[in-house]
Amino acid sequence: MTQRGSAVSFTGAVKAYGAVRAVDGVDLRIGCGETVALLGRNGAGKSTAIGLLLGLHEPDAGAVEVFGAAPGRSVRAGRVGAMLQDARPVPRVTVDELVTFVASRYPTPMPVTRALELAGIADLAGRRVDRLSGGQVQRVRFAVALAGDPALLVLDEPTAALDVEARHAFWDSMRAYARRGHTVLFSTHYLQEADAYADRIVVIDRGRIVADGTGEELRRTAGGNLVAVDLAGREPEALALLPGVRSVEVRGRRARLRTDDSDATVTALAELGAIRGLEVTPASLDDAFLAVTAEGGARAPKQRGVVSDMRLPPRGRDQPQTTDTRRTAV
């Protein structure tokens, strides 16, 4: 049963290709009106999960529902709009003709002029789609996704071909659409976009959800702050025992301490003797992403607001030495 108020519901969803489980027992709920970012490395299962959501694939086990119905049914009813990476420009048609045609296939479409304005391409209405730049075509795809005035908007790498200015304009449009109460799910490789524009960030790895929470919750998985200091003869093992320290990474003559309590860590460092080259910076979302997708991080599905045990990737001889001190979950 889909929870009341859920736009998207995955319940134990599995999709396999031979021996590979691209989606491996995913449980996920997205509430109506939420904006959710889906992150994952290439091959992690993002595209397959989106395909299940749009009814392009059928799950081998478990269930996927959109607004309480089978995904294909909700798509046909015009409740879902999608912007996919692999769509190709239609030859010999103008932007206005294309969006008008797509809008005509929906029961209650958005006015074409409004869709073009939201996508930032009103001035391109009379241009042929196959003669536009890559960034312009990407915005046409956005207008097509908006054409049916869907309650759920699914965006797969929506800003991949856009320059910085166009990306800002795109997200302004997306936020305006979300403020009207619509649900938005987008995948991206730009972690800063996920942090800035999503209410929640869901990380998928090896077909399983390994983190689900706000950007701040995810950053805490990598340690609340990073304390860097000159070793000055200190042993890394001793630094690993300082209050709050989660891990120690040695780079040349400097140590980088990931810590949950930077104040306590710095105070303890001072008690050990002179501090040289001290730097304190917050953990980044990149740090958190690497932590939750490191080998061994995807051992079990994660519930809302929970992230995987922190593990740093295996390191070769030419990489910094790292000492993990404990495991944690938010």
Buried (B, 14 or more C-beta within 10 A) or exposed (E): EBEEEBBBBBBBBBBBEEEEBBBBBBBBBBBBBBBBBBBBBEEBBBBBBBBBBBBBBEBEBBBBBBBBBBBBBBBBBBBBBBBBBEBEBBEEBBBBBBBBBBBEEBEEBBEBEBBBBBBBBBEBBEBBBEEBEEBBBBBBBBBBBBBBBBBBBBBBBBBBBBEEEBBEBBBEBBEEBBEEEBBBBBBBBBBEBBBEBBBBBBBBBBBBBBBBBBBBBBBBBBBBBBBBBBBBEBEBEEBBEBBBBBBBBBEEEBBBBBBBBBEBBBEBBEEEEEEEEEEBEEBBBEBBBBBBBBEEBBEEBBEEEBBBBBBBBEEEEEEBEBBBBEEBEB
